[in-house]
Amino acid sequence: MDELLKHLQNQWIELVKDMDSLASDQAGFCDVDSESLQLMSVRLVLLGWNKSKDSDKD
């Protein structure tokens, strides 16, 4: 479980950095509801983690 939490934390930090750089590049991006953005980020992180765990089984 600690591995999952550490992975999610690292992915969350990377997503926040990416979103910040996108926000500075695109003025319209700032209009997106921050809660929706956070939910989307969590979904992407979980999806990526599940795929990486599946590939580890191969």
N, C-alpha and C positions, 0 to 999 in steps of 0.2 A: 504494500500500500504506500509506503514511503517513496518507492520508486515512481509510482504514478503521480503522487503529489509534487515531487520534485520536477518531473517531466512537464506537468501542467503549468507549474510556476514558470519554468524556463520558456515554454511556448507562449504563455500569457505576456511575459516581458517582451518577447520578440514581436508579438502582434501589436502591442501598444506602441512600440517604436515605429513599426511599419505604418500604423494608422496616423501617428503624429506626422510622419514625413509626407503621407498622402494629404493630410489636412493642410499642410503648408503649401503643397503643390497645387491643390484644387480648392478654390474658394467654396464651391458648392458642396464639397464633402463635409464641411463644418455643419451643414444644415441637418445632417442625419441625426436622428434621436440617439443619444449616447447609450441608453439602455438597450435599444435594438442592436446597436453596434457591439455591445458587450455580450449579448446573447449569441449573436452570430460568431463572435470570436471564440466563445466557449465551445460552440458546436464544431467549429473548424478544428480546434485543438483536440477535442475528443475523437473526432473522425480520423484525424491524422494519427493519434495515439493508437486507436484500434487497428488501423491499417499497418502501422509499424509493428504492433504485436503479432498480427497475422503473418507478416513477412518473416518474423523471427522463427516461426514454427517450421518454415520450409527448410 
